[in-house]
């Protein structure tokens, strides 16, 4: 069979396996190895590839960031930092209309700065904020919608595991990608807060207003979050200023967060073992997806499909923004049924060469970083988009009394905010590149 035809058929086969609930990493591994075998025409070259595949992927020094940031998030949860962040944000914003919901968004942004995972942010902040939102009289739709949306800040606010993987695939500087994602992350948090402010005014009875706390209590709540701020400044500031590399920054952050959790009494011997076990499990899942994607992308490279596709797009005379919007729409649709990491690993080797050949009026590095942040945003929208929004299901599992239909309705205004932000960032690349250019 012609390699290009084989590559074209592999994608629907991969989708069928995923819908049959075969793990995404295993699906990509099986399809990639079978496709390579067919292209080679014999098993000997495939066996030669297999002996180097795992080593070539996991000997990459940058991948050590993944378990370190995952461990950092585990320690932050054990140290009660999520609750401290929420209480501090609630002390500042809680007495405004929609203030408790805005506080939950602010706490998600803060926790995302020391976590790097959307699902972990949604699950952790859901446990902390849901009781307070119920106590403040928030409707089920608004509560679940805002927490599911807030969870996406886990990888929009640096550090971000998905951005690390994109940087490796696109051969870009991790620190520069973190810098570029910072302003879009803040815009996301501000947009979500704006949605809450409008929602509580347009939908009567969706939230009650709580009394303001005395200034002494506000000061005490703010004083409790100094460890989070210190760790963020040390890790991210150290990476941006070049004091240490992103990998070293992740190690410093993990040690500092662990020490803070131990100081607060949350990191016991049993808790330490559980944190290591959870980190190892999550890292194994991520690395299995990375290995499967490596096998599948190796097959695509053998078939010459990415190069042929990029050449075909160039010959059609499509405008660069037409191609970009088509790619972003693809991510929005398939992000509803696939997790963000799998989407990045599966598609970047196909789409990145295509986009690199287009003229957006940016240099090669700026274009690669701008495109990476855009892809990150639209893939994350899939986490809160019906019918298969993973963040929605995480929050829904904590509130079985709230119907999934209510959650879908509650999250739609936040999806609209995300789409408006994507349009803004596409129209004005300088917003994404502002910190990088500084």
Rosetta blueprint (number, residue, H / E / L):
1 X L
2 X L
3 X H
4 X H
5 X H
6 X H
7 X H
8 X H
9 X H
10 X H
11 X H
12 X H
13 X H
14 X H
15 X H
16 X H
17 X H
18 X H
19 X H
20 X L
21 X L
22 X L
23 X L
24 X H
25 X H
26 X H
27 X H
28 X H
29 X H
30 X H
31 X H
32 X H
33 X H
34 X H
35 X H
36 X H
37 X H
38 X H
39 X H
40 X H
41 X L
42 X L
43 X H
44 X H
45 X H
46 X H
47 X H
48 X H
49 X H
50 X H
51 X H
52 X H
53 X H
54 X H
55 X H
56 X H
57 X H
58 X H
59 X L
60 X L
61 X H
62 X H
63 X H
64 X H
65 X H
66 X H
67 X H
68 X H
69 X H
70 X H
71 X H
72 X H
73 X H
74 X H
75 X H
76 X H
77 X H
78 X H
79 X L
80 X L
81 X H
82 X H
83 X H
84 X H
85 X H
86 X H
87 X H
88 X H
89 X H
90 X H
91 X H
92 X H
93 X H
94 X L
95 X L
96 X L
97 X L
98 X L
99 X H
100 X H
101 X H
102 X H
103 X H
104 X H
105 X H
106 X H
107 X H
108 X H
109 X H
110 X H
111 X H
112 X H
113 X L
114 X L
115 X L
116 X L
117 X L
118 X H
119 X H
120 X H
121 X H
122 X H
123 X H
124 X H
125 X H
126 X H
127 X H
128 X H
129 X H
130 X H
131 X H
132 X H
133 X H
134 X H
135 X H
136 X L
137 X L
138 X L
139 X L
140 X H
141 X H
142 X H
143 X H
144 X H
145 X H
146 X H
147 X H
148 X H
149 X H
150 X H
151 X H
152 X L
153 X H
154 X H
155 X H
156 X H
157 X L
158 X L
159 X L
160 X L
161 X H
162 X H
163 X H
164 X H
165 X H
166 X H
167 X H
168 X H
169 X H
170 X H
171 X L
172 X L
173 X L
174 X H
175 X H
176 X H
177 X H
178 X H
179 X H
180 X H
181 X H
182 X H
183 X H
184 X H
185 X H
186 X H
187 X H
188 X H
189 X H
190 X H
191 X H
192 X H
193 X H
194 X H
195 X H
196 X H
197 X H
198 X H
199 X H
200 X H
201 X H
202 X H
203 X L
204 X L
205 X L
206 X L
207 X L
208 X L
209 X L
210 X L
211 X L
212 X L
213 X L
214 X L
215 X H
216 X H
217 X H
218 X H
219 X H
220 X H
221 X H
222 X H
223 X H
224 X L
225 X L
226 X H
227 X H
228 X H
229 X H
230 X H
231 X H
232 X H
233 X H
234 X H
235 X H
236 X H
237 X H
238 X H
239 X H
240 X H
241 X H
242 X L
243 X L
244 X L
245 X L
246 X H
247 X H
248 X H
249 X H
250 X H
251 X H
252 X H
253 X H
254 X H
255 X H
256 X H
257 X H
258 X H
259 X H
260 X H
261 X H
262 X H
263 X H
264 X L
265 X L
266 X L
267 X L
268 X L
269 X H
270 X H
271 X H
272 X H
273 X H
274 X H
275 X H
276 X H
277 X H
278 X H
279 X H
280 X H
281 X H
282 X H
283 X H
284 X H
285 X H
286 X H
287 X H
288 X H
289 X H
290 X H
291 X H
292 X H
293 X H
294 X H
295 X H
296 X H
297 X H
298 X H
299 X H
300 X H
301 X H
302 X H
303 X H
304 X L
305 X H
306 X H
307 X H
308 X H
309 X H
310 X H
311 X H
312 X H
313 X H
314 X H
315 X H
316 X H
317 X L
318 X L
319 X L
320 X H
321 X H
322 X H
323 X H
324 X H
325 X H
326 X H
327 X H
328 X H
329 X H
330 X H
331 X H
332 X H
333 X H
334 X H
335 X L
336 X L
337 X L
338 X L
339 X L
340 X H
341 X H
342 X H
343 X H
344 X H
345 X H
346 X H
347 X H
348 X H
349 X H
350 X H
351 X H
352 X H
353 X H
354 X H
355 X H
356 X H
357 X L
358 X L
359 X L
360 X L
361 X L
362 X L
363 X L
364 X H
365 X H
366 X H
367 X H
368 X H
369 X H
370 X H
371 X H
372 X H
373 X H
374 X H
375 X H
376 X H
377 X H
378 X H
379 X H
380 X H
381 X H
382 X H
383 X H
384 X H
385 X L
386 X L
387 X L
388 X L
389 X L
390 X H
391 X H
392 X H
393 X H
394 X H
395 X H
396 X H
397 X H
398 X H
399 X L
400 X L
401 X L
402 X L
403 X L
404 X H
405 X H
406 X H
407 X H
408 X H
409 X H
410 X H
411 X H
412 X H
413 X H
414 X H
415 X H
416 X H
417 X H
418 X H
419 X H
420 X H
421 X H
422 X H
423 X H
424 X H
425 X H
426 X H
427 X H
428 X L
429 X H
430 X H
431 X H
432 X H
433 X H
434 X H
435 X H
436 X H
437 X H
438 X L
